[in-house]
Amino acid sequence: MAKPGKGAARDVSSFLRRSDVLGQQREDTTQLPDQRFLCETAFLWDIPSHLNAMKLPLQGRGGVPSDMYNTVKAFRTKRTLWEAQMHKGNLSHFPSCQTLKEKLSTSVFPSAQFAD
């Protein structure tokens, strides 16, 4: 599997297709973790792409402190938005979570847990 970030949704989707999460038993996934573990893994797989988007403008020399402050402030605002959306079950900013939620029943994916 690739590193978390770009392509992560594709990797998680590929894993789900190979696994018995979709009701298909395959040789390479004979023992899958429980569904809650899969949900947590999907969430942790999506987070680094958002952190990387914030981190890149903060790296390097010659950064203006006011720009750095605005970058962090924008990330905090986005985090508040994501939190509100997750409480409503909207996972559009978390593609791996969205894929998993579509494959599992919506009651299994604990959107509100990740928002807290």
C-alpha positions in Angstrom: 0.0 0.0 0.0 1.0 3.6 -0.6 1.7 6.2 2.0 -1.4 7.9 3.5 -2.5 10.9 1.5 -3.1 11.0 -2.3 -4.3 7.6 -3.5 -5.3 6.5 -0.1 -8.9 6.3 -1.1 -7.9 4.1 -4.0 -5.9 1.8 -1.7 -8.7 1.5 0.9 -11.2 0.9 -1.9 -8.9 -1.8 -3.3 -8.7 -3.4 0.1 -12.4 -3.4 0.6 -12.9 -5.1 -2.8 -10.5 -7.9 -1.8 -11.9 -8.3 1.7 -15.0 -10.0 3.1 -16.3 -6.6 4.2 -18.2 -6.8 0.9 -19.4 -10.3 1.6 -16.8 -12.0 -0.5 -14.3 -14.4 1.2 -10.9 -14.3 -0.5 -7.7 -16.2 0.3 -5.6 -13.1 0.9 -7.9 -11.7 3.6 -8.9 -14.7 5.7 -8.8 -12.8 9.0 -10.0 -9.3 8.9 -10.2 -7.0 11.9 -13.6 -6.0 13.2 -15.6 -3.3 11.4 -14.8 -0.7 14.1 -11.1 -1.2 13.5 -11.6 -0.7 9.8 -13.5 2.6 10.4 -10.7 3.9 12.6 -8.1 2.8 10.1 -9.9 4.6 7.3 -10.1 7.8 9.4 -6.4 7.6 10.3 -5.6 7.1 6.6 -7.4 10.3 5.5 -6.0 12.6 8.2 -2.4 12.9 6.9 -3.5 14.4 3.6 -5.1 17.3 5.5 -2.1 17.7 7.7 0.2 17.7 4.8 -1.8 20.4 3.0 -1.3 22.6 6.1 2.3 21.6 6.7 3.7 22.4 3.3 3.2 26.2 3.4 4.8 26.3 6.8 8.0 24.6 5.7 11.1 26.3 4.3 12.9 29.5 4.9 11.6 33.0 4.4 8.1 32.3 5.6 6.2 35.4 6.7 4.8 34.9 10.2 1.5 36.4 9.3 1.1 34.0 6.4 2.0 31.1 8.7 -0.5 32.3 11.2 -3.2 32.5 8.5 -2.4 29.0 7.3 -2.8 27.6 10.8 -6.0 29.6 11.4 -7.5 28.4 8.1 -6.7 24.8 9.1 -8.4 25.3 12.5 -11.5 26.7 10.7 -11.5 23.7 8.3 -11.3 21.4 11.3 -14.3 23.0 12.8 -16.2 22.6 9.5 -15.2 19.0 9.2 -16.3 18.3 12.8 -19.7 19.8 12.2 -20.1 17.8 8.9 -19.0 14.6 10.6 -21.7 15.0 13.3 -24.2 15.2 10.5 -22.7 12.1 8.8 -21.2 14.0 5.9 -17.7 12.5 5.2 -17.0 14.2 1.9 -13.6 15.5 3.1 -12.6 12.0 4.1 -12.7 9.8 1.0 -11.6 6.5 2.7 -14.2 7.0 5.4 -16.8 7.7 2.7 -15.9 4.6 0.8 -16.1 2.5 3.9 -19.4 4.0 5.0 -20.9 3.2 1.6 -19.7 -0.4 1.9 -20.8 -0.9 5.5 -24.1 0.0 7.0 -24.3 3.6 8.0 -25.0 2.7 11.6 -21.6 0.9 11.9 -19.5 3.9 10.9 -19.1 6.1 14.0 -18.9 9.6 12.3 -19.7 11.4 15.5 -16.9 9.6 17.4 -14.3 10.9 15.0 -15.7 14.4 15.2 -15.2 14.5 18.9 
